[in-house]
Amino acid sequence: IEGEYGYSRDGQPVHPSYNDNKHVAKEEMMANKYLPLVVAFDYGLTPAAALMQLDTHGRLSVYEEVVSGTDENGRMGMTRFLETMLVPLLRSKYLGFKVVGVGDPAGNKRSESDEKTCFDIIRNANIPIEPAPTNNPVARMESLDKYLQRDIDGDPGFRINPHCSMLRKGLNGNYRFRRMQISGETRYSESPDKNIYSHVCEALQYGCLYLEKGATIR
C-alpha cells in the first residue's frame, strides 16, 4: 500500500523475526574504530562474509556483506575471494581497525590438493581467525534470533546497513525452509535451502554465535 519493496516467501523463512522496516538503519552506519570488527565467514565455492560489531550496550550492527556471486555462477575459491573482494574492502574502508575473523569449525579440514585449510588461507591474508564455538545449525539460528528479538532502550538490538541487499533479501524469506510436496498437509524441510542467499546469512549466524558465546567466555 505504501509502495515498500516486498519479497516472495515461497517456503518458511528461517528468521521470521526479521523486519526490514525495523532492522534496516535509516541511513548508512559507520563502524566504530575503537571496537573490534568481526568478519564472519562461510566457506565453499561460493564464499561469503559479513562484517559486524557489538557495541557496549549489546546492540549488533552489520556494516558490510561480501558475496562471491549474486547468481548460481558466482563460484570462486577462498584465495580469489580474499584477494579480489574482501581484502580490498578492508584496506579501503577499515584500515586501522582491529579485525577478528570467525568461521565454521569445519574450515580446519585440509584440502586434498595442497593440504591447506580455509583458516590457513585467511591467516595468510593477515586476517586472524578462529573457529566458531560450534557449527550446530540450531545453535546458529538461535544466536541470530536473539539479536533480532532484542530491544535496547526502545530501539532494535539488531541493525543492518541499507546496502546489504543479499542479507536483507535472505532474511526477508529467501533464506528459507523449503515447502515439501506432501498431499493434504503443509510441511517444510528440516534444514534451510542452500541457495545464493544462504551463504551470507550463515556467515552472519557464525558471527552472532561467536559474539554470544565466544566473546562472553573471554
Salt bridges, closest charged atoms under 4 A:
ASP20 OD2 - ARG168 NH2 2.57
GLU28 OE2 - HIS163 ND1 2.55
ASP42 OD2 - HIS199 ND1 3.45
ASP55 OD2 - ARG59 NH1 3.28
GLU64 OE2 - LYS93 NZ 2.53
GLU64 OE1 - HIS163 NE2 3.08
ASP120 OD2 - ARG110 NH1 3.39
GLU130 OE1 - ARG218 NH2 2.20
ASP145 OD1 - HIS15 ND1 2.71
ASP151 OD1 - LYS22 NZ 3.53
ASP193 OD1 - ARG178 NE 3.55
GLU202 OE1 - LYS194 NZ 2.69
GLU212 OE2 - LYS146 NZ 2.62
GLU212 OE2 - LYS213 NZ 3.96
